[in-house]
Amino acid sequence: MDGDQLKSQYKTGVRNFQGLELPGINLAWVELRDVDLRGADLSHAKLSGADLSGSNLSQQTNLAFADLSRASLRNTNLKGTRLEGANLEDASLEGAVYDETTQFPRGFKPRGGIPSGSLAQANDQSINDQTNQSLNSELLSAEPSPRDEEPEALDQKEQAAVETAALYEDLAQYSAQTLPKPLPDRSRLVNPDQSTSLVDEGDRANGGGASTSQLASPAVSDWQITHPPDWMLAAVPQTDLFSNSSGQGKASHVPAGIKGWNWGAFLLPHFWFMSNQVWGGILLWLLSLVPGWNAVAVLVYAIAFGKKGNEWAWRARPWDSQAAFKKHQQIWAIAGFVVWGLIIALAIFFFQR
């Protein structure tokens, strides 16, 4: 699936895109509201200005080093989302839910999002500790009001009660002005068959809402270090931290979607290894010249390439994406069936003559 197909399906009402693998895709200023992208791979994607509000980006959705500047992430589920190295400049996180498993870019602190889980409990405890400490310090530093004559013991207790009540009233007004307000209930569905909200309403109730959507950015972030202004993805090192680590030999991580039988390598082993740079196939040509080894060498190499060809090709040379790799192997498979179909047809034709 490419970007045009994704936008076309979205327009037809499809909202479930779980496990989608489109690293490096260009979806700038695209509307993808209320979609389910759990477990999707959108690393290095261009999502500047995109509207992802109300979407579910939890369960290790990979947005590492993606350009999310000016994107709308309002009311999204960011639990466990990978955002390391992402560009979140001017992105809106109002009402978004995150937790301690959310991997934000180094140096960025979410403003406008809502923490949940143990992170929210820790924040609540911190607020309570600060409130109690402030109240105690004000009580200790409060000076008694001047009086014309020496107060009696009963008058002192009454005065202390009045001052304490005034402090509590001031504290309540301060909390009402500064602490987040709860968001109104809302229900956003992934598709008509689902009846649960993408963002847990209970998490909103725990953390409340927020009025700001700014991110506190350091002077130099890891996004600025990694990406030049003209978006040169070639400058970004591909490591096994992300899904596309092709072309690194044994250090390459082979995704589960790459593994499997390769018909092109099985049917055309003499030529398949050249375009895929699996140079071990050179030995096949050498063995083919040895009398008595031709048939055996072809059979062994065909089976080996069919079974392990995808993994060897992924490690042997860099590929733009998993989709590009699969398309390349599909072309070889079609060519193999066409060639062998012609060979069989010609053999039948000459045998019947």
TORDREN-77643 format. One record per residue (C-alpha): x, y, z; residue number from 1. Coordinates in steps of 0.001 Angstrom, whole numbers, plus 524288, in hexadecimal, padded with zeros to 5 digits. Layout:
<sites>
   east  north     up    i
      X      Y      Z  NUM
...
</sites>
This chain:
<sites>
   east  north     up    i
  80000  80000  80000    1
  804ED  80D9D  7FC95    2
  8007C  81B14  8009C    3
  7F65F  81C86  7F5C8    4
  7F022  80F77  7F923    5
  7EFA5  8130C  80788    6
  7E8FA  82011  804B1    7
  7DF90  81968  7FB5D    8
  7DBA5  80F41  8057E    9
  7DA11  819E2  80FC0   10
  7D0AB  82125  806DF   11
  7C886  814BF  80553   12
  7C6E0  813E1  8141D   13
  7D1DD  80A8F  817F9   14
  7D795  80E22  82529   15
  7DEDF  801C6  82927   16
  7ED19  8023C  824C1   17
  7F34B  7F9EC  82F66   18
  800FF  7F4E4  82C68   19
  80277  7FD8E  8205C   20
  81098  7FE1E  81B8C   21
  81367  80AB5  81426   22
  8206E  80FF9  81929   23
  82477  81CB4  812BD   24
  81702  81F20  80CBA   25
  812F1  82CFB  80934   26
  805EE  83037  80FC0   27
  80807  83EB7  81207   28
  7FB7C  8465A  814BF   29
  7F318  83A27  81325   30
  7E6C8  8381D  81B49   31
  7E701  82AFD  8226C   32
  7DDFB  82D65  82DDD   33
  7D918  8228D  836D3   34
  7E15D  817F8  8306C   35
  7E6FC  80BF0  83708   36
  7F5B3  80B64  834A6   37
  7F973  80262  83FC3   38
  8065B  7FBA0  83CDC   39
  8081D  802E9  82FF3   40
  81595  806A1  82AD0   41
  815F1  814E0  82683   42
  82406  81796  82A29   43
  82A6E  822C7  822A4   44
  81CFA  82618  81CE8   45
  819BE  833DE  81889   46
  80DBE  8374D  82099   47
  80F8D  845EE  82184   48
  80258  84C68  82384   49
  7FB1D  83F61  8232F   50
  7EE84  83E2C  82AFA   51
  7EF4F  831D3  83362   52
  7E618  8369D  83DF0   53
  7DE61  82C2D  8450B   54
  7E6F7  82138  83FB0   55
  7EC5C  8156B  846CE   56
  7FB43  81575  84600   57
  7FDBD  80C37  8514E   58
  80435  7FEC4  851FF   59
  8117E  80283  84C83   60
  80CD9  80A8E  840EE   61
  819D6  80EA3  83AEB   62
  81AC0  81D42  83827   63
  82951  81E06  83AD9   64
  82FF5  82937  83390   65
  82314  82CC2  82D02   66
  8204D  83AF2  82985   67
  81463  83E6B  831C3   68
  81663  84D0D  831CB   69
  80983  85462  83256   70
  8024A  8475B  8329E   71
  7F5D8  845AD  83A8B   72
  7F6F8  83AE2  844B4   73
  7EB71  83F7F  84CC1   74
  7E462  8351E  854B4   75
  7ED3D  82A5B  84F72   76
  7F167  81E33  856CB   77
  80040  81EE6  8580E   78
  80228  813CD  861CD   79
  80E85  80CB3  85DB9   80
  8103F  814F3  8516B   81
  81E2A  81623  84C3C   82
  8211B  8247F  849B3   83
  82FB6  8249D  84BFD   84
  8366A  82E4A  842E8   85
  8296B  83335  83D79   86
  82757  8417C  839EC   87
  81C33  84623  842A0   88
  81DFA  854A7  84084   89
  810D7  85BB2  841CF   90
  809B7  84EA0  84276   91
  7FCDC  84EB8  849FA   92
  7FBEF  844CF  85510   93
  7EFF6  84A41  85BD7   94
  7E855  83F1E  86219   95
  7F1FE  834A3  85DA6   96
  7F425  82949  86708   97
  801DD  82421  869B0   98
  808B1  81C12  8741C   99
  8164D  81838  87878  100
  817FC  80F38  86CA2  101
  8164B  81A8A  86319  102
  82397  81DA1  85D30  103
  823F3  82C49  85AD4  104
  82F7E  832EF  8540D  105
  83B02  835BC  85CD4  106
  8397E  842CE  86388  107
  82B0F  84468  86089  108
  820C8  8453A  86B28  109
  81275  843A9  86751  110
  809F6  84F52  86A4A  111
  7FB61  84DC1  86883  112
  7FB42  83EE1  868F3  113
  7F579  836BE  873DA  114
  7FE0A  82D03  87B62  115
  7F833  8202C  87FA8  116
  7FB9D  81419  887A5  117
  806A8  81492  8917B  118
  80BBA  820EA  88AEC  119
  7FF05  827F5  88E08  120
  7FF56  82303  89C02  121
  80D27  8280E  89D75  122
  80919  8354E  8982C  123
  7FD48  835D9  8A130  124
  805D8  83265  8ACCB  125
  80F88  83CEA  8A8CC  126
  804A3  8470D  8A812  127
  7FF7B  842DE  8B55E  128
  80D1E  8438D  8BB5D  129
  80F61  85114  8B5CB  130
  801FF  855A3  8BA7A  131
  80443  85085  8C841  132
  811D8  8565E  8C8C4  133
  80CC8  8639D  8C42D  134
  801AC  8633C  8CE07  135
  80AB1  85FBC  8D94E  136
  81460  86A6C  8D5DE  137
  80990  8749A  8D533  138
  803F0  8702E  8E233  139
  81152  870DC  8E8AB  140
  81496  87E1E  8E2F5  141
  80740  8844C  8E5D3  142
  8086C  88F73  8EF7B  143
  7FDAA  891FB  8F95A  144
  7F513  89DB8  8F679  145
  7F7C0  8A9B0  8FEE4  146
  7EEC7  8AB68  90A86  147
  7EC79  8B6E0  913B2  148
  7ED65  8AE84  91FD9  149
  7F344  8A16D  923C3  150
  7EAA3  8964E  91E0E  151
  7E599  88BAC  926CE  152
  7E7D8  87D44  92403  153
  7DA44  87B9E  91E25  154
  7DC19  88754  9152B  155
  7E902  881BE  91038  156
  7E277  874ED  90C3A  157
  7D7AA  87C43  9053B  158
  7E178  884B7  8FDFD  159
  7E95F  878C9  8F9CE  160
  7DCFF  87236  8F4C1  161
  7D95D  87E47  8ECB9  162
  7E6FD  87F58  8E6DA  163
  7E74A  870D2  8E39E  164
  7DA07  871BE  8DCDB  165
  7DED3  87D5F  8D4FE  166
  7EADD  875CB  8D0A1  167
  7E299  86A46  8CC4F  168
  7D9BA  8736F  8C4B1  169
  7E565  879A8  8BDD3  170
  7EACD  86C2F  8BAC9  171
  7DDCB  867DF  8B4E2  172
  7DD5F  873E6  8AC23  173
  7EB67  8719D  8A7ED  174
  7E89D  86362  8A490  175
  7DC6F  866F4  89CDB  176
  7E44D  87070  8948F  177
  7F07A  8684C  89217  178
  7ED2B  859CC  892C0  179
  7E800  85325  8864A  180
  7D956  85254  88430  181
  7D2E0  84559  88082  182
  7CFF0  8439F  8721F  183
  7C1DE  8413B  86DCD  184
  7BE6C  83344  86A7F  185
  7BFBF  82F91  85C50  186
  7BEF7  8230C  85479  187
  7C776  82108  8489D  188
  7C65A  81416  84197  189
  7D056  80D35  83921  190
  7C550  807ED  8308B  191
  7B694  8062D  831C0  192
  7B829  7F868  8370F  193
  7BFBD  7FD07  842F6  194
  7B95B  80350  84EBA  195
  7C526  80768  856B3  196
  7CC13  81470  85698  197
  7D9D8  814F1  85135  198
  7DE4F  81C94  85D18  199
  7DABF  81706  86A48  200
  7D126  8206D  870B6  201
  7D5BD  81BD3  87E08  202
  7E361  8207E  87AFC  203
  7DDFF  82DEF  877DD  204
  7D69D  82E25  8849D  205
  7E2FF  82AD3  88C04  206
  7EB37  8355E  885CE  207
  7E17A  83FAB  881FA  208
  7E29B  84845  8760D  209
  7EB8E  85351  87211  210
  7EA83  86028  86B1E  211
  7F80D  860D0  8652E  212
  7FDA5  858BB  85A20  213
  80BA3  85D41  859CB  214
  817BE  854E5  85B5B  215
  8235E  859A6  862EE  216
  82E8E  857F9  8594B  217
  83CE7  85907  85CC0  218
  84620  8617C  8550D  219
  84B0A  855B5  84D59  220
  8431E  8492A  84C85  221
  846DF  83BDF  8474A  222
  83DAC  83EA0  83BC8  223
  845CD  84A79  837F4  224
  8524E  842C6  8395E  225
  84D85  8376D  83106  226
  845AF  83E5C  82674  227
  84A6F  84994  81DEE  228
  8405F  853C8  81A00  229
  83E61  84E30  80C4D  230
  83A05  84120  811E1  231
  844FE  83887  80CFD  232
  84097  82B34  81198  233
  84CFB  82587  80C0A  234
  85457  82C50  816FA  235
  84CD0  824CD  82142  236
  85412  81852  824EC  237
  84B97  80C3B  823B5  238
  84DE1  80358  82F50  239
  846EE  7F774  83468  240
  83FE5  80089  83DDD  241
  83653  80304  832D0  242
  82F97  7F9BF  8295C  243
  83811  7FD08  81D73  244
  845D1  7F890  820B0  245
  84830  7F24A  81378  246
  8559C  7F188  80D2A  247
  85D4C  7EFE5  819CB  248
  860D6  7E1B0  81867  249
  85FAE  7D99F  824B3  250
  85C78  7E5E9  82C73  251
  84FC5  7E7B7  824D7  252
  8433A  7E484  82BD3  253
  83A63  7DCB7  822BD  254
  82C09  7E064  82538  255
  82225  7D580  8263C  256
  81B3A  7DA60  819FA  257
  82779  7D822  811CD  258
  8297D  7C9DF  81522  259
  82336  7BF61  80CC7  260
  824A8  7B7B5  80031  261
  82A50  7BED9  7F455  262
  82516  7B977  7E784  263
  82D83  7C242  7DF15  264
  83A01  7BD80  7E57A  265
  8355E  7AF5C  7E488  266
  83187  7AFCF  7D62C  267
  83CA8  7B868  7D10A  268
  8483E  7B62C  7DA3F  269
  85256  7B8D9  7CF8A  270
  84DD0  7C6E7  7CDD9  271
  8466E  7CA90  7DA43  272
  852A5  7CB8E  7E2AB  273
  85897  7D617  7D9E1  274
  84E20  7E09F  7DB90  275
  84CE3  7DD58  7EA0D  276
  85BBE  7DD57  7EC13  277
  85BE8  7CFF2  7F282  278
  8694F  7CD28  7ED07  279
  869DE  7BF67  7F23B  280
  86286  7BBD1  7E5CB  281
  86F17  7BD57  7DDFB  282
  872DB  7AFC9  7E2B4  283
  866AA  7AA9B  7DBE1  284
  86C07  7AEB4  7CEB8  285
  87938  7A890  7D1B7  286
  87327  79BB0  7D5F8  287
  86A84  79BC3  7C9F2  288
  876CE  79A8F  7C196  289
  87B3F  78E49  7C8C9  290
  8762E  781EE  7C222  291
  86D08  77A3E  7CAE3  292
  86AE7  78599  7D462  293
  86210  78DEF  7CBF1  294
  854D9  78840  7CFBE  295
  858A9  78657  7DDFC  296
  85DCB  79448  7DF6B  297
  851A8  79A4B  7D93C  298
  84889  7925D  7E1F3  299
  84FF6  79587  7EE78  300
  85124  7A3F8  7EB6A  301
  842F3  7A50A  7E70C  302
  83E04  79F5C  7F3DA  303
  8477F  7A76C  7FC09  304
  8440A  7B402  7F4F9  305
  83590  7B11F  7F5D9  306
  83625  7AEE0  80476  307
  84023  7B909  808CF  308
  840AD  7C244  7FD2B  309
  83847  7CCDA  80349  310
  840CB  7CDAA  80F73  311
  84D84  7CD88  807AD  312
  848B4  7D801  7FE44  313
  843E5  7E0BD  8097A  314
  8513B  7E00A  80FEE  315
  85910  7E11F  80346  316
  854AC  7EE7E  7FE4D  317
  84D22  7FA49  80372  318
  83ECA  7FB6F  7FFE7  319
  83640  80786  80076  320
  82BAC  80059  8081E  321
  82597  7F314  80A4E  322
  81B8B  7F648  7FFE9  323
  82643  7F906  7F5EC  324
  82CFD  7EC34  7F96D  325
  82085  7E440  7F7EA  326
  81D5F  7EAAD  7EAE2  327
  82AE9  7E74C  7E5C2  328
  82990  7D913  7E9C4  329
  81BEB  7D877  7E3EC  330
  82146  7DCB6  7D6B6  331
  82B49  7D1CF  7D742  332
  820C3  7C7EE  7DACD  333
  8186F  7CBFC  7CF29  334
  82446  7CB3C  7C635  335
  82777  7BD9D  7CB4D  336
  819D3  7B851  7C8BA  337
  8198A  7BE7F  7BB31  338
  826CB  7B8DA  7B762  339
  823AF  7AB33  7BC43  340
  81630  7ABD6  7B621  341
  81C59  7AEB4  7A8EF  342
  8265A  7A3DB  7AAC3  343
  81BD5  799DC  7ADE8  344
  81345  79E8E  7A299  345
  81E82  79D7E  798F5  346
  82237  79013  79E1E  347
  81454  78B1A  79C47  348
  813A6  79123  78EB2  349
  8202F  78AB4  789C1  350
  81D0C  77DBF  7908E  351
  81029  77CAF  78958  352
  81632  77F37  77BFB  353
</sites>
